[in-house]
């Protein structure tokens, strides 16, 4: 399998996750609004709405984390961007990529342990396996690891147009 195949697969996964994140956000808003309306107007709430809302928030958060790493929207410090040499800037970017790669590894490794551990428990209101709450940690970790690896090696992901459209600049001075 070639690198172009992997980049195409991950590009598709990221686009699918953007669509899924939009659906999750809409579902969360509708569910919370419906529950508030039913509770305060009809005096009857949805018993499982809070639990499902929490699961949706967790999924949305970890999907957003992976997409943020893809578009380099993570928090970064640009203290002296004009005063450091391009070589130092490059070195600091590679250190950031290494830290991102390590974070992705930790998310996958320990996230999988957490998923296995919680698969024996159930959520009380929905009776879903509790691992449903923690699986996005593994999924996000895989994507973070991929992005960190591609950025560290400087490999082309073939989506520069999409990145330019959806991402912000690295620093305020870039704008």
C-alpha positions as CSV (number, residue, x, y, z in Angstrom):
1,X,0.0,0.0,0.0
2,X,1.3,3.4,-0.9
3,X,1.5,6.6,1.1
4,X,-1.1,8.2,-1.2
5,X,-3.6,5.5,-0.3
6,X,-3.1,6.1,3.5
7,X,-3.4,9.9,3.0
8,X,-6.6,9.4,1.0
9,X,-8.1,7.1,3.7
10,X,-7.2,9.6,6.5
11,X,-8.5,12.5,4.5
12,X,-11.8,10.7,4.1
13,X,-11.9,9.8,7.8
14,X,-11.3,13.5,8.7
15,X,-14.1,14.7,6.4
16,X,-16.4,12.1,7.8
17,X,-15.6,13.2,11.3
18,X,-16.3,16.8,10.4
19,X,-19.7,15.7,9.2
20,X,-20.2,13.5,12.3
21,X,-19.2,16.3,14.7
22,X,-21.8,18.6,13.1
23,X,-24.4,16.0,13.6
24,X,-23.4,15.5,17.2
25,X,-23.5,19.2,17.9
26,X,-27.0,19.4,16.4
27,X,-28.2,16.3,18.3
28,X,-26.8,17.7,21.5
29,X,-28.6,21.1,21.1
30,X,-31.9,19.4,20.1
31,X,-31.7,16.9,22.9
32,X,-30.9,19.5,25.6
33,X,-33.5,21.9,24.3
34,X,-36.2,19.2,24.2
35,X,-35.4,18.1,27.7
36,X,-35.5,21.6,29.1
37,X,-38.8,22.3,27.3
38,X,-40.3,19.1,28.5
39,X,-39.1,19.6,32.1
40,X,-40.2,23.2,32.6
41,X,-43.2,23.3,30.3
42,X,-44.7,19.8,30.4
43,X,-43.3,18.9,33.9
44,X,-41.8,15.7,32.5
45,X,-38.2,15.3,31.4
46,X,-36.4,12.7,29.2
47,X,-34.8,10.3,31.7
48,X,-31.8,9.4,29.6
49,X,-31.1,12.9,28.1
50,X,-28.4,13.9,30.5
51,X,-26.4,10.7,30.1
52,X,-26.7,10.8,26.3
53,X,-25.7,14.5,26.3
54,X,-22.6,13.7,28.3
55,X,-21.6,10.9,25.8
56,X,-22.2,13.3,22.9
57,X,-20.0,16.0,24.6
58,X,-17.2,13.4,25.0
59,X,-17.4,12.3,21.4
60,X,-17.6,15.8,20.1
61,X,-14.6,16.9,22.2
62,X,-12.3,14.1,21.1
63,X,-13.3,14.5,17.5
64,X,-12.6,18.2,17.7
65,X,-9.3,17.5,19.3
66,X,-8.2,15.3,16.4
67,X,-9.4,17.8,13.8
68,X,-7.7,20.6,15.7
69,X,-4.4,18.7,15.6
70,X,-4.9,18.2,11.8
71,X,-5.3,21.9,11.2
72,X,-2.7,22.9,13.8
73,X,-5.3,24.8,15.9
74,X,-3.8,23.7,19.2
75,X,-2.6,26.2,21.7
76,X,0.9,27.4,20.9
77,X,3.1,30.2,22.1
78,X,4.5,32.7,19.7
79,X,6.5,34.8,22.1
80,X,9.3,36.1,19.8
81,X,8.4,35.0,16.2
82,X,10.5,37.7,14.5
83,X,13.5,37.3,16.8
84,X,14.2,33.6,16.4
85,X,16.0,32.1,13.5
86,X,14.2,30.0,10.9
87,X,16.3,27.0,12.0
88,X,15.2,27.5,15.7
89,X,11.6,27.9,14.6
90,X,11.9,24.7,12.6
91,X,13.4,22.9,15.5
92,X,10.6,24.1,17.9
93,X,8.0,22.9,15.3
94,X,9.6,19.4,15.3
95,X,9.6,19.3,19.1
96,X,5.9,20.2,19.0
97,X,5.3,17.4,16.4
98,X,7.2,14.9,18.7
99,X,5.0,16.0,21.7
100,X,1.9,15.5,19.5
101,X,3.0,12.1,18.4
102,X,3.7,11.1,22.0
103,X,0.3,12.4,23.1
104,X,-1.4,10.3,20.4
105,X,0.5,7.2,21.5
106,X,-0.6,7.8,25.1
107,X,-4.2,8.3,24.0
108,X,-4.3,5.1,22.0
109,X,-2.4,2.9,24.5
110,X,-4.2,4.0,27.7
111,X,-7.5,4.7,26.0
112,X,-7.7,1.1,24.8
113,X,-7.0,-0.1,28.3
114,X,-9.8,2.2,29.6
115,X,-12.2,0.9,26.9
116,X,-11.4,-2.7,27.8
117,X,-11.8,-2.0,31.5
118,X,-15.1,-0.1,31.1
119,X,-16.6,-2.6,28.7
120,X,-17.8,-4.6,31.6
121,X,-19.8,-1.7,33.1
122,X,-23.0,-0.2,31.8
123,X,-24.4,3.3,31.8
124,X,-27.4,3.4,34.1
125,X,-30.0,5.3,32.1
126,X,-29.3,3.9,28.6
127,X,-27.7,0.6,29.6
128,X,-25.0,1.2,26.9
129,X,-21.6,-0.3,27.7
130,X,-19.6,2.4,29.5
131,X,-16.8,1.9,27.0
132,X,-19.0,3.9,24.5
133,X,-18.0,6.9,26.5
134,X,-14.3,6.3,26.2
135,X,-13.8,4.8,22.7
136,X,-13.4,8.3,21.1
137,X,-10.2,8.6,23.1
138,X,-8.7,5.7,21.0
139,X,-10.1,6.9,17.7
140,X,-8.8,10.4,18.3
141,X,-5.5,9.1,19.5
142,X,-5.0,7.2,16.2
143,X,-5.7,10.3,14.2
144,X,-3.5,12.5,16.4
145,X,-0.7,9.9,16.0
146,X,-1.1,9.9,12.2
147,X,-1.0,13.7,12.1
148,X,2.0,14.0,14.4
149,X,3.9,11.4,12.3
150,X,3.1,13.1,9.0
151,X,4.0,16.5,10.4
152,X,7.2,15.3,12.0
153,X,8.4,13.8,8.7
154,X,7.1,16.6,6.6
155,X,5.1,14.3,4.4
156,X,2.4,15.8,2.1
157,X,-1.1,14.8,3.2
158,X,-2.5,16.0,-0.1
159,X,-5.1,18.4,1.5
160,X,-3.3,21.7,1.6
161,X,-6.4,23.5,0.0
162,X,-8.7,22.2,2.7
163,X,-6.2,23.0,5.5
164,X,-5.7,26.5,4.2
165,X,-9.5,27.1,4.1
166,X,-10.3,25.6,7.5
167,X,-7.3,26.5,9.7
168,X,-6.1,29.6,11.3
169,X,-2.6,31.1,11.2
170,X,0.1,30.0,13.6
171,X,0.4,33.3,15.3
172,X,-1.4,36.6,15.5
173,X,1.4,38.1,13.5
174,X,0.7,35.7,10.6
175,X,-2.7,37.4,9.9
